[in-house]
């Protein structure tokens, strides 16, 4: 078999399809009623199939499993991402299934071919100085009550590693209906996490001080009888979207990137704690992860930090490129 990776990289949209593939495309558009974007992705997948089969001199309806596996490997070698390959394979499976219903192929050679696993992206985390700058940022102008609330929120998100739902579920006081609450005397946040699992997280001094400042001003915002610790300008429990918008605006005013979001502060909490302590089990418990495998992603973040330190400081680091 010829090397399947030698196909040209011309724009897929300009390449004509074989009449059989065109008919399949019409079937997808008319009978399956796929969305225009999905149809465009499937058309690209069919162009790839047509190119690869032609490069190997294989008639499409005679292709076998080993042909398709080789073609997937070729696409991978050309730099096509795992998600794009998965979409491509879905289109190929659909084509051969369609042909199979009409008796034009004896079996579906794409059915046994699996796409490569997509690498899980690393969670985004702020640098330590960025997180500290955000937590310590105070506006010169604005409403003191909103500023105190937002400051306390950032301190808890970064200082305790809370999820957005855990933070917004906090009530002012403990009670049978409370999803979570703060025990200031014990410097502990009691939260309700995923799977309705409760956990307790220690609160640092800066977060406690920010909370005290917010609680003094909270009555100026909170509606009568509202139990939520963090409330909106309407006096009711703050919503996730309101929190995201406020945090993004606060980050911009502090000179940070535009895409700062609540979960980024949780990632920053975990990454910075692991960098300092190296205790993966402790980080797992503080985050409320059921499996340590979920927490292990932060070891990759930690390695990135170490690699940056090496690149910046080691006299031999700059020689690695040649």
Secondary structure, DSSP 8 states (H G I E B T S, - for coil): ---TT------GGGS---HHHHHHHHHHHHTS---HHHHHHHHHHHHHHHHHHHHHT--GGG--HHHHHHHHHHHHHTT--HHHHHHHHHHHHHHHHHHHHTTSSSS-TTTT---------------HHHHHHHHH---SSS-HHHHHHHHHHHHHHHHH---HHHHHTEESS--TT-SEEEETTTTEEEEE-GGG-EEEEE--HHHHHHHHHHHHHHTTT--TT--BSSB-TTSSB--HHHHHHHHHHHHHHTT--TT--HHHHHHHHHHHHHHHH--HHHHHHHHT-SSHHHHTHHHHHHHHHHHHHHHHH-TTGGGTT-
